[in-house]
Amino acid sequence: MDKIFLESTEREELIDITHLVQEKVDQNGWDSGALVLFCPHTTAALTVNENADPAVVDDMTSYLRKMIPAKAGFAHVEGNSDAHIKTTLIGPSLTLIVEEYVVQLGTWQGIYFFEGDGPRRRQVWVQFLQA
């Protein structure tokens, strides 16, 4: 298993990690197979979405804040229940196709790490499954 290490700078943010994932493929010489990404944090998640227009990332984080506000009277004493809920909605893992040493994504797609309770040091676990 490989790891990608990140540092978030905001309480909530989407960080484009597409280049970091592709670097892992390049560094390890992974040719063709499946790439599994897993986020081992309960207040962070992974998703694939548009990376051509930065307004999409802003819209997503803004809407998540409106839909699940931080101060909504949650019982959890740490004060980050909103982050747990957002993480559950987005999800902890992705499975991506690698073909001829390239992570296969649609024209406008990128791989994003969602931070829900930052700033923090985080990691994404990376496992390659050979075809």
Salt bridges, closest charged atoms under 4 A:
ASP2 OD1 - LYS24 NZ 3.25
GLU7 OE2 - ARG121 NE 3.75
GLU12 OE2 - ARG11 NH1 3.73
GLU12 OE1 - ARG65 NE 2.58
GLU12 OE2 - LYS86 NZ 2.24
ASP82 OD1 - ARG11 NH2 2.87
ASP82 OD2 - LYS86 NZ 3.02
GLU115 OE2 - ARG122 NH2 2.76
ASP117 OD1 - ARG11 NH2 3.93
ASP117 OD2 - ARG120 NH2 2.71
